[in-house]
């Protein structure tokens, strides 16, 4: 028996469905019948849609090449919060609003 290099959970079932063997073979190991290529493509497109739905969150943390504005690190945000309190300003809120505007949540 070949040693399993990776286990793939298919369709979000939490059950081991595919096993990649040391020789590179991909073996169906799940319950029921092996899914068709069409079913696998549908699952992959749904997974990618899920990634697209949260991309704005990733962009808010990392920024993008086109729009590098991003949330401040925790330490920088706390420092700005301190100075906002000391100077009676709202720079942290203004910055966070600008980040949210730059990387809007999709409908």
C-alpha positions in Angstrom: 0.0 0.0 0.0 1.3 3.4 -0.9 1.7 6.0 1.8 -0.8 8.9 1.6 0.9 12.2 1.0 -2.3 14.3 1.3 -5.9 13.8 2.1 -8.5 15.9 0.3 -11.9 16.7 1.9 -14.4 17.0 -0.9 -17.6 19.0 -1.0 -16.9 20.3 2.5 -18.1 17.1 4.0 -15.3 16.8 6.6 -14.9 13.2 5.4 -11.7 11.9 3.6 -12.7 11.6 0.0 -9.5 11.7 -2.1 -6.1 10.4 -1.1 -2.9 11.4 -2.9 -0.5 8.5 -2.8 3.3 8.7 -2.7 3.4 7.5 -6.3 1.2 10.5 -7.3 -2.0 8.6 -7.8 -5.2 10.3 -6.8 -7.5 7.7 -5.3 -11.2 8.1 -4.5 -11.6 7.0 -0.9 -14.9 8.6 0.0 -18.4 7.3 0.7 -20.6 6.5 -2.2 -19.8 7.0 -5.9 -16.8 9.0 -7.1 -18.0 12.5 -8.2 -18.0 13.3 -11.9 -15.7 16.0 -13.4 -18.7 18.2 -13.7 -19.5 17.9 -10.0 -15.8 18.6 -9.2 -15.8 21.7 -11.4 -19.0 23.0 -9.8 -17.5 22.5 -6.4 -14.4 24.3 -7.4 -16.3 27.3 -8.8 -18.4 27.5 -5.6 -15.1 27.5 -3.6 -13.7 30.3 -5.8 -16.9 32.3 -5.3 -16.5 32.0 -1.6 -12.9 33.3 -1.9 -14.2 36.3 -4.0 -16.8 37.0 -1.4 -14.1 37.7 1.3 -11.4 39.2 -1.0 -12.3 42.7 0.2 -11.4 41.6 3.8 -8.0 40.4 2.6 -7.5 43.7 0.7 -8.4 45.7 3.8 -5.6 44.0 5.7 -3.0 43.8 3.0 -3.9 46.5 0.6 -3.5 46.0 -3.2 -1.1 47.2 -5.8 -3.8 49.5 -7.2 -4.8 50.8 -3.8 -2.2 50.2 -1.1 -4.3 51.7 1.8 -4.8 49.1 4.5 -5.7 48.8 8.1 -3.0 49.8 10.6 -1.2 47.2 12.6 -2.7 46.8 16.1 0.2 48.7 17.7 -0.1 51.6 15.3 -3.9 51.7 15.7 -3.6 51.8 19.5 -1.0 54.6 19.2 -3.2 56.6 17.0 -6.2 56.0 19.3 -4.1 57.4 22.2 -3.2 60.5 20.2 -6.8 60.9 19.0 -7.9 60.9 22.7 -5.2 63.3 23.7 -5.8 65.7 20.9 -9.6 65.3 20.6 -9.3 64.1 16.9 -10.8 61.2 14.9 -7.8 60.2 12.7 -8.2 56.5 13.4 -11.8 56.5 12.5 -11.1 58.6 9.4 -8.4 56.1 8.4 -10.6 53.1 8.9 -13.4 54.7 6.9 -11.0 55.4 4.1 -9.9 51.7 4.1 -13.5 50.6 4.0 -14.2 53.0 1.1 -11.2 51.9 -0.8 -12.0 48.2 -0.4 -15.8 48.1 -0.4 -17.7 45.0 0.5 -19.4 43.5 -2.6 -23.2 43.3 -2.8 
